[in-house]
Amino acid sequence: MRVYLDYNATAPVTAEVADAVSAALRECPGNASSIHAFGQRAKAVLDDARTAVARLIGAETSEIVFTSGGTEADNLAVRGVADAQRDGVRPVFITSAIEHEAVLNSVKALGRRGWPVTMLPAAPGGVVSVDALAHALDAAGDRPLALVSVMLVNNELGTLQPVKAMAALARARGVPFHTDAVQAVGRIPVDVRDLGVDMLSIAGHKFGAPKGVGALWVRRGLSLQPQSVGGRQERGRRAGTENTPAIEGLRVAAERAARLLSSEPARQAALRDRLEHGILERVPGSVVNGDPGARVPNTTNISFEGVEGESLVIGLDLEGIAVSTGSACSSGTLEPSHVLRAMGLPPSRIESAVRFSLGEATTEAEVDRVLDVVPAVVGRLRARGRSRG
């Protein structure tokens, strides 16, 4: 039995989505900017998808900007706000130390160009406190503020951030608020109006759409400069011919996610808890990272004393089980998790951490298979480490 528990990296597409993409490739050859019938058919695909995505997050269709994924959406949000500032004005950017690299590296790039950047710390539970933002806003004094960007769900831990309360603080100061909701949309109910944010990033492949398609929700009236220029696609927010087949897949995935939100979160939480409790009971020296009371239903991050996380990932892969050490976007680097470091965890715990992330296709039998395999693989790796020592 092969078991896939790396949904936070990407979710497999369903047959329904694959069929929709294939049909769009065959039957919708037109350019959505063309005025002839073929073009209008392509435009109808975009309109329907925009409506589906807007409904999934409680937005208006005119506020949805299609992108190539979450990274582009984050870059457009951060850099788009920076480029919309008056010439010579460089207000403060506020973000957190546990953001995805798409936000962190965008903000750091602005910092290298002389923009002031404030980095909010993370508590030991992997949650950024509202008080930390309040302090940063107060510390800014009379300096102008450009943007606050704090993710809704951390990709490595699954921890939920207090975005609604933070956005209220920012709004009281007149500061736009962006949230990277890549690990939230399609997995838990998300409503942009209830959150009170001004921009929200989405990656379709996290909830079953094809890779390479996503969206940025931009509150109407927010000043944002496009980061790709050319034509007037996406209401001037993002130039370039839209990827109609992938966007059709996004529509189907968004509609499917909306239907499943009444049942899947609870089902996945039960499976996640079964997996987590089983590992803690069967593997001495295992510990959960992150606040267990403030997480999305599908994610657990566990450290295994005396084991290198990458070795465990490889060992489980050899047994047909796919997990990860953290963000797939950081794969191949030698740097330890910036998220776990920001939480102040000791190096041994950081280096032994593994992320298990479940999804729609995860079954109880698969969880039980993992529970049978993990103790044996951990035991072998620990024995190997002792023999080398």
C-alpha positions as CSV (number, residue, x, y, z in Angstrom):
1,M,0.0,0.0,0.0
2,R,1.4,3.4,-1.0
3,V,0.3,6.3,1.3
4,Y,0.4,10.0,0.4
5,L,0.6,12.3,3.4
6,D,2.1,15.4,1.9
7,Y,-1.0,17.4,1.0
8,N,0.5,20.6,2.3
9,A,3.1,20.3,-0.5
10,T,0.4,19.6,-3.1
11,A,-2.9,17.7,-3.3
12,P,-3.4,15.2,-6.0
13,V,-6.0,16.3,-8.6
14,T,-9.3,14.3,-8.7
15,A,-10.6,12.6,-11.8
16,E,-13.3,15.3,-11.9
17,V,-10.7,18.1,-12.1
18,A,-8.5,16.2,-14.6
19,D,-11.5,15.6,-16.9
20,A,-12.4,19.3,-16.8
21,V,-8.9,20.4,-17.6
22,S,-8.7,17.9,-20.5
23,A,-12.0,19.0,-21.9
24,A,-11.0,22.7,-21.7
25,L,-7.8,21.9,-23.6
26,R,-9.8,20.1,-26.4
27,E,-12.9,22.3,-26.6
28,C,-11.8,25.8,-25.6
29,P,-9.0,26.9,-27.9
30,G,-9.8,30.6,-27.9
31,N,-8.1,33.5,-26.2
32,A,-10.4,35.1,-23.5
33,S,-9.4,38.6,-24.8
34,S,-10.7,37.9,-28.3
35,I,-14.2,39.1,-29.2
36,H,-15.2,36.2,-31.5
37,A,-17.2,33.2,-30.3
38,F,-14.1,31.1,-29.4
39,G,-12.8,33.9,-27.3
40,Q,-16.1,34.5,-25.6
41,R,-16.3,30.9,-24.7
42,A,-12.9,31.1,-23.0
43,K,-14.0,34.2,-21.2
44,A,-17.0,32.4,-19.9
45,V,-14.7,29.8,-18.4
46,L,-12.8,32.5,-16.6
47,D,-16.0,34.2,-15.4
48,D,-17.4,30.9,-14.0
49,A,-14.1,30.2,-12.3
50,R,-13.9,33.7,-10.8
51,T,-17.4,33.2,-9.4
52,A,-16.5,29.8,-7.9
53,V,-13.4,31.1,-6.2
54,A,-15.2,34.2,-5.0
55,R,-17.9,32.1,-3.4
56,L,-15.4,29.9,-1.7
57,I,-13.9,32.9,0.2
58,G,-17.0,35.2,0.5
59,A,-15.7,37.7,-2.1
60,E,-17.0,39.6,-5.1
61,T,-16.1,38.2,-8.5
62,S,-14.5,41.5,-9.7
63,E,-12.0,41.3,-6.8
64,I,-10.4,38.0,-8.0
65,V,-7.1,38.2,-9.9
66,F,-5.9,34.9,-11.4
67,T,-2.2,34.1,-11.0
68,S,0.2,31.3,-11.6
69,G,-0.1,30.2,-7.9
70,G,0.4,31.3,-4.3
71,T,4.0,32.5,-4.8
72,E,3.0,35.0,-7.5
73,A,-0.1,36.0,-5.5
74,D,2.2,36.8,-2.5
75,N,4.7,38.7,-4.7
76,L,1.9,40.7,-6.3
77,A,0.5,41.6,-2.9
78,V,3.8,42.7,-1.3
79,R,5.6,44.2,-4.3
80,G,2.4,45.6,-5.8
81,V,1.8,47.7,-2.6
82,A,5.4,48.9,-2.6
83,D,5.3,50.0,-6.2
84,A,2.0,51.8,-5.6
85,Q,3.6,54.2,-3.1
86,R,4.5,57.7,-4.0
87,D,7.9,58.3,-5.5
88,G,10.5,58.6,-2.7
89,V,8.1,57.3,0.0
90,R,9.1,54.1,1.7
91,P,6.7,53.1,4.5
92,V,7.2,50.3,6.9
93,F,6.4,46.7,6.0
94,I,5.3,44.4,8.9
95,T,5.4,40.6,8.6
96,S,6.1,37.6,10.7
97,A,9.2,35.4,11.1
98,I,7.2,32.2,10.2
99,E,5.8,33.3,6.8
100,H,6.2,31.3,3.7
101,E,9.4,32.2,1.7
102,A,7.2,33.8,-1.0
103,V,6.3,36.6,1.5
104,L,9.5,36.6,3.5
105,N,11.8,36.9,0.5
106,S,9.6,39.5,-1.1
107,V,9.8,41.6,2.0
108,K,13.5,41.0,2.5
109,A,14.1,42.1,-1.1
110,L,12.4,45.4,-0.3
111,G,14.5,45.7,2.8
112,R,17.6,45.4,0.7
113,R,16.3,48.3,-1.3
114,G,16.0,50.5,1.8
115,W,12.4,49.8,2.8
116,P,11.9,49.6,6.6
117,V,10.9,46.0,7.7
118,T,9.5,44.9,11.0
119,M,9.5,41.1,11.7
120,L,7.0,39.8,14.2
121,P,8.3,37.0,16.5
122,A,6.5,33.7,16.9
123,A,5.6,32.2,20.3
124,P,6.8,28.7,21.2
125,G,3.5,27.3,19.9
126,G,4.1,28.6,16.5
127,V,1.5,31.4,16.7
128,V,2.2,35.1,16.2
129,S,0.5,37.1,19.0
130,V,-1.8,40.0,18.5
131,D,0.1,41.9,21.1
132,A,3.3,41.6,19.0
133,L,1.5,43.4,16.1
134,A,0.1,46.0,18.5
135,H,3.6,46.7,19.8
136,A,5.0,46.9,16.2
137,L,2.3,49.4,15.2
138,D,2.9,51.5,18.3
139,A,6.7,51.4,17.8
140,A,6.2,52.7,14.3
141,G,5.0,56.0,15.8
142,D,4.4,58.6,13.1
143,R,6.3,56.6,10.4
144,P,4.0,55.7,7.5
145,L,3.0,52.0,7.3
146,A,2.7,50.2,3.9
147,L,1.4,46.8,4.7
148,V,0.9,44.1,7.3
149,S,1.2,40.5,6.0
150,V,0.6,37.6,8.3
151,M,-0.4,34.1,7.0
152,L,-3.7,32.5,8.0
153,V,-2.3,29.0,8.4
154,N,1.4,28.1,8.7
155,N,2.5,25.6,6.1
156,E,4.8,23.6,8.3
157,L,2.9,23.4,11.5
158,G,-0.7,23.9,10.4
159,T,-1.1,26.5,13.2
160,L,-3.9,29.1,12.8
161,Q,-2.8,32.7,13.2
162,P,-5.1,35.3,14.8
163,V,-5.6,37.1,11.5
164,K,-9.0,38.5,12.2
165,A,-7.8,40.3,15.3
166,M,-4.6,41.5,13.7
167,A,-6.5,42.8,10.6
168,A,-8.7,44.8,13.0
169,L,-5.7,46.5,14.5
170,A,-4.2,47.3,11.1
171,R,-7.5,48.7,9.9
172,A,-7.7,51.0,12.9
173,R,-4.4,52.4,11.8
174,G,-5.5,52.6,8.2
175,V,-2.9,50.0,7.1
176,P,-3.7,47.4,4.4
177,F,-3.6,43.8,5.6
178,H,-2.6,40.8,3.4
179,T,-2.8,37.2,4.4
180,D,-1.3,34.2,2.7
181,A,-4.2,31.7,3.0
182,V,-2.6,29.1,0.7
183,Q,-2.9,26.4,3.4
184,A,-6.4,27.4,4.5
185,V,-8.6,27.9,1.5
186,G,-10.4,24.7,0.6
187,R,-9.5,23.1,3.9
188,I,-11.4,25.3,6.4
189,P,-14.1,27.9,5.9
190,V,-12.6,31.2,4.9
191,D,-14.5,34.5,4.5
192,V,-12.6,37.6,3.5
193,R,-15.2,40.0,4.9
194,D,-15.3,38.2,8.3
195,L,-11.5,38.2,8.4
196,G,-11.4,41.9,7.6
197,V,-8.3,41.6,5.4
198,D,-7.6,43.6,2.2
199,M,-5.7,40.9,0.2
200,L,-5.7,37.1,0.3
201,S,-3.5,34.6,-1.6
202,I,-4.7,31.3,-2.9
203,A,-2.9,28.3,-4.5
204,G,-5.2,25.9,-6.4
205,H,-2.9,22.9,-6.1
206,K,-3.3,22.8,-2.3
207,F,-7.0,21.8,-2.7
208,G,-6.9,19.7,-5.9
209,A,-6.6,22.1,-8.8
210,P,-3.7,21.7,-11.2
211,K,-0.3,23.1,-10.3
212,G,0.4,26.5,-11.7
213,V,-2.9,28.3,-11.0
214,G,-4.0,30.5,-8.1
215,A,-5.5,33.8,-7.3
216,L,-5.1,37.0,-5.3
217,W,-8.2,38.5,-3.8
218,V,-7.8,42.3,-3.7
219,R,-10.4,44.4,-1.9
220,R,-12.0,46.9,-4.2
221,G,-10.3,50.3,-4.1
222,L,-6.9,49.1,-2.9
223,S,-4.0,50.6,-4.8
224,L,-1.8,47.9,-6.3
225,Q,0.7,48.0,-9.1
226,P,0.9,45.0,-11.5
227,Q,4.2,43.1,-11.4
228,S,3.8,41.8,-15.0
229,V,3.0,44.4,-17.6
230,G,1.7,44.0,-21.1
231,G,-2.0,43.7,-21.9
232,R,-4.9,44.7,-19.7
233,Q,-5.9,41.2,-18.6
234,E,-7.2,40.7,-15.1
235,R,-8.5,44.3,-15.0
236,G,-5.0,45.5,-15.4
237,R,-3.7,43.7,-12.3
238,R,-1.8,41.0,-14.1
239,A,-0.8,41.0,-17.8
240,G,-0.7,37.9,-19.9
241,T,-3.1,35.5,-21.6
242,E,-4.9,33.5,-18.9
243,N,-4.3,29.7,-18.5
244,T,-7.9,28.8,-19.4
245,P,-7.6,25.0,-18.8
246,A,-5.9,25.3,-15.5
247,I,-8.4,28.0,-14.4
248,E,-11.2,25.6,-15.4
249,G,-9.6,23.0,-13.1
250,L,-9.5,25.7,-10.4
251,R,-13.2,26.2,-10.8
252,V,-14.0,22.5,-10.4
253,A,-11.7,22.2,-7.4
254,A,-13.2,25.3,-5.7
255,E,-16.7,24.0,-6.2
256,R,-15.7,20.6,-4.9
257,A,-14.0,22.1,-1.9
258,A,-17.0,24.2,-1.1
259,R,-19.2,21.1,-1.1
260,L,-16.9,19.2,1.2
261,L,-16.3,21.9,3.8
262,S,-19.3,20.6,5.8
263,S,-17.8,17.1,6.3
264,E,-14.1,16.9,5.4
265,P,-12.5,19.0,8.2
266,A,-14.0,16.9,10.9
267,R,-13.1,13.7,9.1
268,Q,-9.5,14.7,8.5
269,A,-9.2,16.0,12.1
270,A,-10.2,12.6,13.4
271,L,-7.7,10.8,11.2
272,R,-5.0,13.3,12.1
273,D,-5.6,12.8,15.8
274,R,-5.6,9.0,15.3
275,L,-2.2,9.3,13.5
276,E,-0.8,11.7,16.0
277,H,-1.9,9.9,19.2
278,G,-0.8,6.6,17.7
279,I,2.7,7.9,17.0
280,L,3.1,9.4,20.4
281,E,2.0,6.2,22.1
282,R,4.2,3.9,20.0
283,V,7.4,6.0,19.5
284,P,9.1,7.1,22.7
285,G,10.8,10.4,22.3
286,S,8.3,11.8,19.9
287,V,6.8,15.2,20.4
288,V,4.3,17.4,18.5
289,N,5.5,20.9,17.4
290,G,3.0,23.8,17.4
291,D,0.0,24.6,19.4
292,P,-2.3,21.5,19.2
293,G,-5.4,23.7,20.0
294,A,-4.9,26.1,17.1
295,R,-4.4,24.1,13.9
296,V,-6.1,23.2,10.7
297,P,-7.5,19.7,10.8
298,N,-5.1,18.0,8.4
299,T,-1.6,18.7,9.7
300,T,0.7,17.5,12.4
301,N,4.4,18.2,12.8
302,I,6.3,15.7,15.0
303,S,9.9,15.6,16.1
304,F,11.6,12.2,16.7
305,E,14.4,12.3,19.2
306,G,17.7,10.8,17.9
307,V,16.5,10.8,14.2
308,E,17.3,13.1,11.4
309,G,14.1,14.2,9.7
310,E,15.4,13.8,6.2
311,S,16.5,10.2,7.0
312,L,13.1,9.4,8.3
313,V,11.4,10.9,5.2
314,I,13.7,8.7,3.0
315,G,13.1,5.6,5.2
316,L,9.3,6.1,5.0
317,D,9.5,6.7,1.3
318,L,11.2,3.3,0.9
319,E,8.2,1.8,2.6
320,G,5.8,3.6,0.2
321,I,4.8,6.5,2.6
322,A,5.2,10.1,1.4
323,V,5.8,12.8,4.1
324,S,8.1,15.8,4.3
325,T,10.4,17.7,6.6
326,G,8.5,21.0,6.0
327,S,7.9,23.4,3.2
328,A,8.3,21.8,-0.2
329,C,9.6,25.2,-1.5
330,S,12.6,24.8,0.8
331,S,13.4,21.3,-0.3
332,G,17.1,20.8,-1.2
333,T,18.4,23.5,1.1
334,L,20.7,22.7,4.0
335,E,19.2,25.3,6.2
336,P,17.0,24.1,9.2
337,S,13.4,25.2,9.2
338,H,13.1,28.9,9.7
339,V,9.7,28.3,11.3
340,L,10.9,26.0,14.0
341,R,13.9,28.2,14.6
342,A,11.6,31.2,15.0
343,M,9.8,29.3,17.7
344,G,13.0,28.9,19.6
345,L,13.2,25.1,19.5
346,P,16.5,23.4,20.1
347,P,18.5,22.3,17.0
348,S,18.0,18.6,17.8
349,R,14.2,19.0,17.7
350,I,14.3,21.1,14.6
351,E,16.5,18.6,12.7
352,S,14.3,15.7,13.7
353,A,10.9,17.2,12.6
354,V,8.6,15.6,10.1
355,R,5.3,17.0,8.7
356,F,2.4,14.7,8.1
357,S,-0.4,16.3,6.1
358,L,-3.6,14.5,5.2
359,G,-6.3,15.2,2.6
360,E,-9.5,14.2,0.9
361,A,-8.3,10.7,-0.2
362,T,-6.7,9.8,3.1
363,T,-8.3,6.7,4.7
364,E,-8.2,5.0,8.1
365,A,-6.4,2.1,6.6
366,E,-3.7,4.3,5.3
367,V,-3.2,5.9,8.8
368,D,-3.0,2.5,10.3
369,R,-0.4,1.5,7.8
370,V,1.7,4.5,8.8
371,L,1.3,3.6,12.4
372,D,2.6,0.2,11.7
373,V,5.6,1.4,9.8
374,V,6.8,4.6,11.6
375,P,7.9,2.9,14.8
376,A,10.0,0.3,13.0
377,V,11.7,2.9,10.7
378,V,12.4,5.2,13.7
379,G,13.8,2.2,15.6
380,R,16.2,1.2,12.7
381,L,17.4,4.8,12.3
382,R,18.1,5.2,16.1
383,A,19.9,1.8,16.2
384,R,22.0,2.9,13.2
385,G,22.8,6.2,14.9
386,R,23.9,4.4,18.1
387,S,26.1,2.0,16.2
388,R,27.9,5.0,14.5
389,G,28.3,6.7,17.8
